[in-house]
Amino acid sequence: MFWKREWKALVLITGGFLTSFYLPVEGLAAALVLPGPVVESLALARWYAREHVLLCLVPAFFIAGAIGVFVSQAAVMKYLGAHARKVLAYGVASVSGTILAVCSCTVLPLFAGIYKRGAGLGPATAFLYSGPAINVLAIILTARVLGFELGVARAVGAIAFSVVIGLLMHLLFRQEERAKAEAQATMPEPEVARPLWQNAVFFAAMIAILVFANWGAPAAASGTWYTIYSAKWYLTLLAAFLLGGVLMAWFQAGWRRVLIPGLAVAGTGLGFPAAPLVPFTAGVVGLSVATATDDGELHEWFEATWGFAKQILPLLLPGVLAAGLLLGRPGHEGIIPSRWIAAAVGGNSVVANLFASVAGAFMYFATLTEVPIVQGLLGSGMGKGPALALLLAGPALSLPNMLVIRSIMGMRKTVAFVGLVVIMATITGLVFGALA
């Protein structure tokens, strides 16, 4: 039984999350006289737990688990597999970020899901880069805040990056990809439990929950984006209703299993009308209980979801702590002073662009936070070339992201992927800086 087998891991992960969520950073700093970088490390971990884990990572885990259980391997191989048409595979992977407002950590379970289902290394790494780099909100915000030229350069550069990086990863590891393609060619065609369009509606509902729950406030308190932001929790609730209906109609969930998270959301929503995170959490817990206690494919969905959570979460916390210790949070200092970074990335030299790429690759950016950070650095003298290099390397990579990627596809592929992102960001920054 799941609870008897996994209770220790569940207690440790839940305990680590709750400790981070309620961490009394200010009290510890005052009582223990902690150094500034240590305070920033703890503060970043608390912020990450409060703002990112429940709303971003947990829905992403459920989506990744659903990919592993409900998406046929034949479908993955058809569009992203080693035998898929290259134009189709890289086209699908390179624009995937336009519908996913995710960061470098939230994309990890989604990447793990398609990679383990048989996606080729090239399309899978193209998706891994494009997911956090090309989301439409970030591109629009970049154009509005940092200028139209930088916004367009980021959009074009990110789409081109994902394709080129994917192709280069495929070429670098073509022997392994050839063996993978041969193995896929001998696999029998799996049976399909339901039509593709029903799975598409199922995933659309979950992606809508992920996107609307994380919809950030736009700069202007008016217009279409602000209207969506004002209604984000109602839209999230509508998506949750759609998900419940899909589970009952096409996944044999039964009304009782859908009623469990529904009542949890309704009860906590009435009790905590000003704290939408509470009913959202109740819905997640309710869905977890409903799927974990099922005897069929819903239980398989929960097991796959839990597997991704157990693999990824223990690696993220040390990575976030290390990133906060070294680089601090926006507006706060870590071990490396921000003025050093601003001084190092002025002008448009090779060193400035390379430094921006490397610093961005190791620093953690939540979705959209890179824009105000770059805005501040530009105000401190950062060149436009290094700014683009940071925008292309930063959102797609982070220290926590690298740790998890290594556990999914190994050290050699991770080093190659990180190196390609840094090198290409540097070159693109140089070109843009010379033209700007």
Phi, psi and omega per residue, in radians:
M1 nan 2.496 -3.046
F2 -0.990 -0.854 -3.014
W3 -1.106 -0.670 3.129
K4 -1.237 -0.591 -3.068
R5 -1.408 -0.609 -2.966
E6 -1.985 0.156 -3.000
W7 -1.120 -0.604 -3.137
K8 -1.140 -0.832 3.115
A9 -1.100 -0.687 3.131
L10 -1.101 -0.748 3.137
V11 -1.138 -0.752 -3.112
L12 -1.149 -0.795 -3.118
I13 -1.186 -0.784 3.116
T14 -1.099 -0.738 3.119
G15 -1.109 -0.726 3.094
G16 -1.105 -0.698 3.119
F17 -1.147 -0.844 -3.111
L18 -1.124 -0.650 3.095
T19 -1.087 -0.772 3.112
S20 -1.154 -0.709 -3.087
F21 -1.103 -0.736 -3.078
Y22 -1.808 0.316 -3.096
L23 -1.042 2.096 -3.135
P24 -1.437 1.305 -3.007
V25 -1.051 -0.855 -3.094
E26 -1.087 -0.735 3.127
G27 -1.124 -0.743 3.109
L28 -1.136 -0.703 -3.134
A29 -1.091 -0.709 -3.133
A30 -1.272 -0.722 -3.067
A31 -1.287 -0.670 -3.046
L32 -1.801 -0.031 -3.103
V33 0.888 1.015 -3.088
L34 -1.304 2.539 3.047
P35 -1.080 2.667 -3.098
G36 -0.941 -0.843 3.141
P37 -1.056 -0.593 3.101
V38 -1.172 -0.735 3.097
V39 -1.052 -0.765 3.134
E40 -1.115 -0.656 3.101
S41 -1.077 -0.811 3.131
L42 -1.197 -0.685 -3.133
A43 -1.134 -0.680 3.118
L44 -1.162 -0.692 3.105
A45 -1.105 -0.718 3.112
R46 -1.154 -0.776 3.126
W47 -1.065 -0.734 -3.141
Y48 -1.086 -0.770 -3.137
A49 -1.114 -0.675 -3.074
R50 -1.371 -0.643 -2.984
E51 -1.784 -0.283 -2.914
H52 -2.176 -0.675 -2.982
V53 -1.148 -0.955 -3.049
L54 -1.207 -0.749 -3.040
L55 -1.422 -0.576 -3.065
C56 -1.784 -1.036 -2.985
L57 -1.215 -0.764 -3.085
V58 -1.070 -0.847 3.042
P59 -1.034 -0.631 3.123
A60 -1.140 -0.644 3.079
F61 -1.087 -0.759 3.129
F62 -1.122 -0.688 3.109
I63 -1.125 -0.790 3.136
A64 -1.103 -0.727 3.091
G65 -1.078 -0.685 3.114
A66 -1.164 -0.633 3.074
I67 -1.045 -0.770 -3.102
G68 -1.177 -0.476 -3.045
V69 -1.798 -0.769 -2.962
F70 -1.733 -0.342 3.117
V71 -1.574 2.127 -3.118
S72 -1.171 2.540 3.115
Q73 -1.073 -0.546 3.119
A74 -1.104 -0.665 3.139
A75 -1.176 -0.735 3.114
V76 -1.093 -0.793 -3.112
M77 -1.188 -0.520 -3.141
K78 -1.142 -0.723 -3.055
Y79 -1.735 -0.527 -3.047
L80 -2.249 -0.019 -3.040
G81 -1.307 3.088 -3.086
A82 -1.139 -0.450 -3.141
H83 -1.673 -0.048 -3.092
A84 -1.174 2.660 3.057
R85 -1.067 2.268 -3.015
K86 -1.065 -0.711 -3.136
V87 -1.076 -0.760 3.134
L88 -1.171 -0.832 -3.070
A89 -1.063 -0.877 -3.100
Y90 -1.322 -0.482 3.051
G91 -1.136 -0.800 3.110
V92 -1.111 -0.807 -3.072
A93 -1.185 -0.659 -2.995
S94 -1.285 -0.418 -3.117
V95 -1.851 0.119 -3.080
S96 -1.078 -0.530 -3.099
G97 -1.155 -0.310 -3.113
T98 -1.177 -0.337 3.124
I99 -1.896 -0.034 -3.095
L100 -2.119 1.917 3.079
A101 -1.509 1.241 -3.031
V102 -2.062 2.836 3.091
C103 -1.824 -3.067 -3.060
S104 -1.138 -0.354 3.121
C105 -1.647 -0.657 -3.132
T106 -1.137 -0.531 -3.117
V107 -1.263 -0.295 -3.021
L108 -1.060 -0.872 3.117
P109 -1.106 -0.551 3.105
L110 -1.192 -0.747 3.078
F111 -1.080 -0.796 3.130
A112 -1.051 -0.650 -3.118
G113 -1.109 -0.867 -3.099
I114 -1.290 -0.564 -3.139
Y115 -1.159 -0.735 -3.136
K116 -1.313 -0.285 3.087
R117 -1.530 0.005 3.035
G118 1.997 0.087 3.102
A119 -1.084 2.491 3.080
G120 -1.118 2.699 -3.112
L121 -1.053 -0.699 -3.125
G122 -1.086 -1.023 3.100
P123 -1.056 -0.630 -3.130
A124 -1.134 -0.745 3.128
T125 -1.304 -0.494 3.014
A126 -1.096 -0.737 3.071
F127 -1.137 -0.732 -3.136
L128 -1.015 -0.685 3.112
Y129 -1.351 -0.778 -2.996
S130 -1.219 -0.551 -3.088
G131 -0.869 -0.997 3.137
P132 -1.498 -0.275 -2.982
A133 -1.561 -0.408 -2.945
I134 -2.078 0.265 -3.091
N135 -1.129 2.436 -2.934
V136 -1.102 -0.557 3.131
L137 -1.138 -0.729 -3.125
A138 -1.154 -0.689 -3.140
I139 -1.137 -0.788 -3.134
I140 -1.122 -0.766 3.139
L141 -1.110 -0.688 3.102
T142 -1.051 -0.797 -3.130
A143 -1.123 -0.664 -3.107
R144 -1.275 -0.745 -3.014
V145 -1.546 -0.746 -3.017
L146 -1.767 -0.106 3.119
G147 1.986 2.602 -3.078
F148 -1.078 -0.719 -3.112
E149 -1.056 -0.804 -3.128
L150 -1.176 -0.620 3.103
G151 -1.128 -0.789 3.120
V152 -1.155 -0.744 3.135
A153 -1.070 -0.673 3.125
R154 -1.154 -0.769 -3.113
A155 -1.111 -0.875 -3.119
V156 -1.139 -0.779 -3.127
G157 -1.096 -0.710 -3.098
A158 -1.176 -0.747 3.126
I159 -1.135 -0.786 3.112
A160 -1.118 -0.708 3.116
F161 -0.957 -0.878 -3.032
S162 -1.047 -0.717 3.135
V163 -1.198 -0.847 -3.101
V164 -1.115 -0.772 3.129
I165 -1.090 -0.754 3.110
G166 -1.067 -0.784 3.133
L167 -1.108 -0.743 3.135
L168 -1.161 -0.686 3.077
M169 -1.088 -0.703 3.101
H170 -1.088 -0.748 -3.131
L171 -1.200 -0.697 -3.122
L172 -1.125 -0.582 -3.089
F173 -2.093 0.681 -3.039
R174 -1.179 -0.489 3.105
Q175 -1.122 -0.789 3.106
E176 -1.148 -0.659 3.132
E177 -1.181 -0.614 3.110
R178 -1.139 -0.735 3.100
A179 -1.123 -0.667 3.117
K180 -1.144 -0.698 3.130
A181 -1.139 -0.691 3.120
E182 -1.142 -0.673 3.115
A183 -1.161 -0.678 3.122
Q184 -1.173 -0.559 -3.098
A185 -1.157 -0.464 -3.113
T186 -1.607 -0.045 -3.104
M187 -1.386 2.411 3.115
P188 -1.242 2.715 3.105
E189 -1.221 2.081 -3.114
P190 -1.282 2.703 3.089
E191 -1.274 2.559 -3.126
V192 -1.814 2.146 -3.065
A193 -1.344 -0.531 -3.097
R194 -2.652 2.786 -3.109
P195 -1.083 2.728 -3.134
L196 -1.040 -0.657 -3.071
W197 -1.170 -0.544 3.092
Q198 -1.202 -0.737 3.054
N199 -1.098 -0.620 3.140
A200 -1.113 -0.741 3.102
V201 -1.128 -0.711 3.124
F202 -1.023 -0.856 -3.130
F203 -1.242 -0.581 3.104
A204 -1.082 -0.685 3.119
A205 -1.108 -0.779 -3.132
M206 -1.200 -0.683 3.104
I207 -1.149 -0.648 3.095
A208 -1.090 -0.715 3.081
I209 -1.054 -0.804 -3.138
L210 -1.079 -0.801 -3.062
V211 -1.213 -0.886 -3.054
F212 -1.233 -0.627 3.124
A213 -1.118 -0.440 -3.104
N214 -1.893 0.249 -3.121
W215 -1.172 2.043 -3.081
G216 -1.475 2.780 3.127
A217 -1.241 2.260 3.110
P218 -1.309 2.967 -3.112
A219 -1.153 -0.689 -3.114
A220 -1.712 2.399 -3.130
A221 -1.502 0.812 3.123
S222 -2.858 2.953 3.100
G223 1.636 -3.127 -3.060
T224 -1.100 -0.811 -3.084
W225 -1.099 -0.677 3.135
Y226 -1.229 -0.603 3.094
T227 -1.080 -0.760 3.094
I228 -1.125 -0.727 3.121
Y229 -1.060 -0.713 -3.135
S230 -1.133 -0.514 -3.096
A231 -1.835 0.263 -2.985
K232 -1.014 -0.693 -3.082
W233 -1.344 -0.524 3.038
Y234 -1.190 -0.687 3.095
L235 -1.174 -0.666 3.074
T236 -1.089 -0.725 3.134
L237 -1.137 -0.716 3.091
L238 -1.074 -0.725 3.095
A239 -1.114 -0.647 3.102
A240 -1.161 -0.683 3.062
F241 -1.070 -0.745 3.111
L242 -1.077 -0.752 3.115
L243 -1.058 -0.770 3.112
G244 -1.073 -0.742 3.114
G245 -1.111 -0.704 3.113
V246 -1.110 -0.748 -3.136
L247 -1.090 -0.681 3.124
M248 -1.262 -0.736 -3.012
A249 -1.332 -0.706 -2.953
W250 -2.082 -0.194 -3.080
F251 -2.063 0.244 3.089
Q252 0.875 0.695 -3.112
A253 -1.264 -0.578 -3.061
G254 1.458 2.501 -3.038
W255 -1.140 -0.489 -3.124
R256 -1.161 -0.689 -3.122
R257 -1.226 -0.548 3.073
V258 -1.350 -0.530 -3.126
L259 -1.180 -0.551 -3.102
I260 -1.015 -1.025 3.107
P261 -1.178 -0.523 3.129
G262 -1.090 -0.816 3.111
L263 -1.148 -0.642 3.122
A264 -1.087 -0.757 3.125
V265 -1.167 -0.788 -3.104
A266 -1.120 -0.799 -3.111
G267 -1.118 -0.839 -3.133
T268 -1.260 -0.515 3.091
G269 -1.132 -0.695 3.084
L270 -1.229 -0.610 -3.109
G271 -1.366 -0.501 -3.109
F272 -2.293 1.186 -3.060
P273 -1.133 -0.442 -3.102
A274 -1.662 0.049 -3.118
A275 -2.237 1.401 -3.070
P276 -1.091 -0.353 3.113
L277 -1.129 -0.503 -3.124
V278 -1.162 -0.942 3.085
P279 -1.122 -0.545 3.091
F280 -1.100 -0.784 3.106
T281 -1.109 -0.729 3.122
A282 -1.075 -0.693 3.101
G283 -1.117 -0.704 3.117
V284 -1.109 -0.807 3.130
V285 -1.109 -0.753 3.132
G286 -1.083 -0.764 3.110
L287 -1.119 -0.668 3.117
S288 -1.092 -0.798 3.138
V289 -1.136 -0.748 -3.102
A290 -1.105 -0.724 -3.124
T291 -1.381 -0.603 -3.123
A292 -1.172 -0.534 -3.098
T293 -1.591 0.039 3.102
D294 -1.364 2.762 -3.126
D295 -1.770 -0.106 -3.038
G296 -2.028 -2.390 -3.026
E297 -1.241 -0.389 3.067
L298 -1.151 -0.628 3.076
H299 -1.172 -0.659 3.071
E300 -1.073 -0.673 3.096
W301 -1.053 -0.814 -3.140
F302 -1.119 -0.748 -3.136
E303 -1.051 -0.748 3.123
A304 -1.150 -0.724 3.107
T305 -1.062 -0.815 3.134
W306 -1.112 -0.625 3.115
G307 -1.070 -0.749 3.099
F308 -1.162 -0.728 3.137
A309 -1.086 -0.736 -3.107
K310 -1.201 -0.521 3.137
Q311 -1.368 -0.658 -2.946
I312 -1.659 -0.794 -3.017
L313 -1.025 -0.752 -3.135
P314 -1.105 -0.376 3.115
L315 -1.520 -0.451 -3.067
L316 -1.252 -0.726 -3.076
L317 -1.040 -0.862 3.087
P318 -1.060 -0.633 3.131
G319 -1.151 -0.732 3.110
V320 -1.143 -0.730 3.103
L321 -1.055 -0.756 -3.134
A322 -1.167 -0.723 3.125
A323 -1.090 -0.733 3.106
G324 -1.145 -0.674 -3.138
L325 -1.122 -0.757 -3.071
L326 -1.377 -0.777 -2.954
L327 -2.014 -0.178 3.131
G328 1.230 -2.895 3.078
R329 -1.909 2.907 3.086
P330 -0.955 2.153 3.140
G331 1.500 0.019 3.140
H332 -2.297 2.685 -3.024
E333 -1.688 2.437 2.914
G334 -1.809 -2.709 3.096
I335 -1.124 -0.645 3.129
I336 -1.607 1.947 -3.112
P337 -1.084 2.474 -3.125
S338 -1.142 -0.480 -3.134
R339 -1.170 -0.521 3.071
W340 -1.126 -0.718 -3.135
I341 -1.145 -0.790 -3.141
A342 -1.084 -0.694 3.133
A343 -1.208 -0.558 -3.073
A344 -1.369 -0.319 -3.047
V345 -1.999 0.391 3.025
G346 -1.368 2.686 -3.135
G347 1.308 -2.720 -3.080
N348 -2.447 0.663 -3.141
S349 -1.367 2.911 3.069
V350 -1.058 -0.741 -3.121
V351 -1.093 -0.753 -3.123
A352 -1.099 -0.778 -3.141
N353 -1.203 -0.696 3.112
L354 -1.137 -0.726 3.138
F355 -1.119 -0.725 3.116
A356 -1.081 -0.715 -3.142
S357 -1.138 -0.813 -3.114
V358 -1.174 -0.776 3.120
A359 -1.073 -0.753 3.109
G360 -1.132 -0.644 -3.117
A361 -1.117 -0.599 -3.085
F362 -1.610 -0.385 -3.111
M363 -1.406 2.515 3.123
Y364 -1.540 2.223 3.045
F365 -2.069 2.106 2.925
A366 -1.285 2.860 -3.099
T367 -0.953 2.190 3.074
L368 1.392 -0.211 -3.087
T369 -1.273 -0.310 3.137
E370 -1.144 -0.465 -3.078
V371 -1.168 -0.923 3.093
P372 -1.132 -0.519 3.100
I373 -1.135 -0.835 3.130
V374 -1.151 -0.617 3.091
Q375 -1.040 -0.780 3.107
G376 -1.136 -0.685 3.129
L377 -1.201 -0.656 3.072
L378 -1.090 -0.674 3.099
G379 -1.173 -0.377 3.126
S380 -1.637 0.103 3.068
G381 1.919 0.157 3.133
M382 -1.185 2.420 3.100
G383 -1.308 2.768 -3.120
K384 -1.192 -0.587 3.091
G385 -1.092 -0.960 3.065
P386 -1.032 -0.551 3.095
A387 -1.084 -0.794 3.102
L388 -1.147 -0.693 3.116
A389 -1.028 -0.744 3.124
L390 -1.160 -0.690 3.141
L391 -1.169 -0.515 -3.128
L392 -1.470 -0.578 -3.117
A393 -1.603 -0.648 -2.993
G394 -1.114 -1.013 -3.075
P395 -1.091 -0.467 -3.074
A396 -1.459 -0.349 -3.081
L397 -2.297 2.783 2.985
S398 -2.919 2.869 3.127
L399 -1.057 -0.806 3.068
P400 -1.037 -0.702 3.125
N401 -1.030 -0.775 -3.121
M402 -1.113 -0.719 -3.141
L403 -1.046 -0.721 -3.108
V404 -1.300 -0.715 3.113
I405 -1.004 -0.702 3.123
R406 -1.041 -0.659 -3.136
S407 -1.267 -0.335 -3.105
I408 -1.604 -0.800 -3.051
M409 -2.198 0.193 3.013
G410 1.604 2.879 -3.052
M411 -1.187 -0.789 -3.064
R412 -1.072 -0.823 -3.129
K413 -1.168 -0.638 3.131
T414 -1.142 -0.794 3.107
V415 -1.064 -0.732 3.127
A416 -1.107 -0.781 -3.128
F417 -1.091 -0.841 -3.131
V418 -1.101 -0.762 3.141
G419 -1.078 -0.728 3.117
L420 -1.110 -0.743 3.129
V421 -1.076 -0.800 -3.111
V422 -1.137 -0.794 -3.112
I423 -1.123 -0.808 -3.112
M424 -1.179 -0.647 3.085
A425 -1.105 -0.697 3.129
T426 -1.108 -0.832 -3.128
I427 -1.110 -0.779 -3.130
T428 -1.108 -0.698 3.092
G429 -1.080 -0.716 3.111
L430 -1.074 -0.804 -3.133
V431 -1.119 -0.823 -3.117
F432 -1.119 -0.721 3.137
G433 -1.101 -0.592 3.120
A434 -1.267 -0.533 -3.108
L435 -1.549 -0.473 -3.039
A436 -1.221 nan nan
